[in-house]
Amino acid sequence: TAFGRVGRDALRPLYQRQHTQKPPAGDRHWNIDDMSPSLRWWREFLMSTNLHRCVPLVPGPPPLLLYTDAEGSGGLGYALYDTSGRLLRWAQTHVDEYVVGSLLERVTQINAFEIVGAVWAARCCAQAFPSRDFVIYIDNTTAEHILRKGSSPIPDLNALSGAFWRWVADVKLGLHFRRVASKANPADPPSRG
């Protein structure tokens, strides 16, 4: 979209409707009840006045390197480094039961937990280091791709990604996602307590 990852989650229901269902024969109109939240969000977004981001012409300080991880029972961890390899901070927590209860039922929630872990870590580090950009390293390819793209065909993962990118736009945070091998991820120990 013209606005990057912001709003991709709201395009997902429209895209799925277009490519999975056709209106009944002889009916030229769609039933828009299931598309209403997406259409409403786009209308409000396009009518808002916050449709810009300033990109400085002079580069700022180098980005900080944020490694995130989650484990199957909901443990989360991160490790934040500067570009010289100095550890700036690390933390660990556990996915809140409210968040677990809001997820669709699955055999394993690891993909959702990895997304939640990256979102939690980014929020913590952006608060501690305002006006800094981040490169976020994730060892889960599903979470990495969902966050990098800004949407998912899975409704709850799509909602997590959409809320994350709206927050990124609100705080005008610059970030990029990269893959890190699980064995090389320094956030692995904090996520396991």
N, C-alpha and C positions, 0 to 999 in steps of 0.2 A: 504494500500500500504506500501511498504518498507519505504516510506518517511513520514508516518503519514498523517496528514490532507492536507499537501501541495500536490497539484496535484489531489486531489479527484474530484474537480470540472471539471478538464480536462478529467477524466475517465468517467464522467457521460454520455456524448454523445456516447461514445463507448459502454458503458453498455446498454444504451437505444436501440441503434441500434441492438445489439446482441439479446436482449430479446423482441423486438417489431416487427422487420421486418426480413424477410428471403430474400435472393437473389432470383430473378425470376428463375423458373424451367430451368434447363440446363445452367444457368449462375453461374460460380463459383466465380465471383468477385463482390465486393460491389462497389457502387458508393460512393467514399470517399469525395465528395465535402463538405458535411455537417460535416464530421469528421476531415477535414484538419486542422482547428485551434487547435483541441485537439492533434492531432498527431504531428503537428509542435511544440506546446508547450513542449510536452514530449521529443521530439528530442533535442530541445535547452536546456531543463533542464538537461537531462542526459549527454549532452556534456559540461555542465558548470563545473567549478571547485569548486563551493560552495556547495558541497553535504555533509557537515558535520556540526555537532553542538557539542560543548564542554559541557559536563555535569560534573560539579564540584563534587569531591568526598566528600568534606566538605560542609555541608549545609550552605547556605547563610542566610540572614535575613528572617524572616517569610513573607509570601506573604501579600500583601495589599488586602483589601476587597473592591471590586468595584461594587456598585449597579447601574444598569442602568434602564431607563424606557423611554417609548414613549407614546404619546397619539394620538388619531385618526386624529387630524388635523396637525400632524407633530411636535408637541412640544417634545423636547428631554431633558433629564436631567440625571445627575449622582451624586452620593455621594460616596466619597472615605474615608475609615476608615482603621486604623491600627488594629492589632489583639486585642488590649486592648479596642477597642470600641471608640477611639478618632477620631472625624471627622477631616480629613486632608484638604479636599477641596470639593466643590460642584460647579456645573455649570449647566447652561441651555442654550439651543439654539433652533433653528427651522430647520427642514430639508430644505435644499436648493432647490429652484424651479428646478434647473438643474437636481438634483437627482430625484425629483418627476417626471419630464418629461422623465427620462430614464427608469422608471418602467413600466411593463406591466399594462394594465388597469384592475382594479378589483373594486368590490363593496367597499372594504375597504383596505387600505394599511398598516394596523397596524402591520402585521407580518414583512413587509419590513422595516417599520419605527423602529421597535424594533431591527432589525439587524443593521440598520444604526446607531441607538443610541449606541449600544454596541461597534461598530467599532469606532465611534467618541470618546466615553469615553475612550476606551483603548488607542487610539492614544494620546489623551490629557494627560492622566495619565502616560503613558510610557515616554513621553517627559519630564514631570515634575519630574518623579522618575525613571531615567534610572537605569538599572541593577537590577530592582526589579521584582519579579513575582507577578501575580495577580490571585485572584479568582473572577470571574465575576458572579454576581447574576442577573438573568433575571426573570421577572414574566410572560413571554410569552413562553409557552412550544414549540411552533413551532420554534420561533427564537432560543431558547436554543438548540433544537435538531439539527437544521441546522448548527449552529455555532460549536456545539460540534462534529458533524460528519464531517463537512468540505465540504458538498455538499448538493444539493437539486435537485429534478427532475424538479423544476420550473426554467426556464432559467435565469431570472433576479436575483432571490434569490441565485441561484448557482454562478452567476458571483460575487455577493457581497461577498459571503462566500469565494470563491476562491481568490479574491483580498485581502481579510483580512488575510487569512492564508499565502499567499505569503509575505505580509508585516511582519507578525509575525515571519516567518522564516528569513527574511532579517535582522530584528533587534534582532533576537535571544531571543525573549520574551518567558517567561514561563508563561502559564496561563491555568486555568481550568474553566469550566462553571458549575454553580449550579442553581437550581431553588429556587426562593423565592416567597412566597405568596404575592399577590398584596397588601394586607392590611399591610404587614410587610415590604414593600419596601420603604426605606427612599429616593429613587430617584423619588418617585411619585410627591411630591410637586414641585421640580425644573422643572419637565417635563411639569407641568401645569402653569409655570410662577410664 
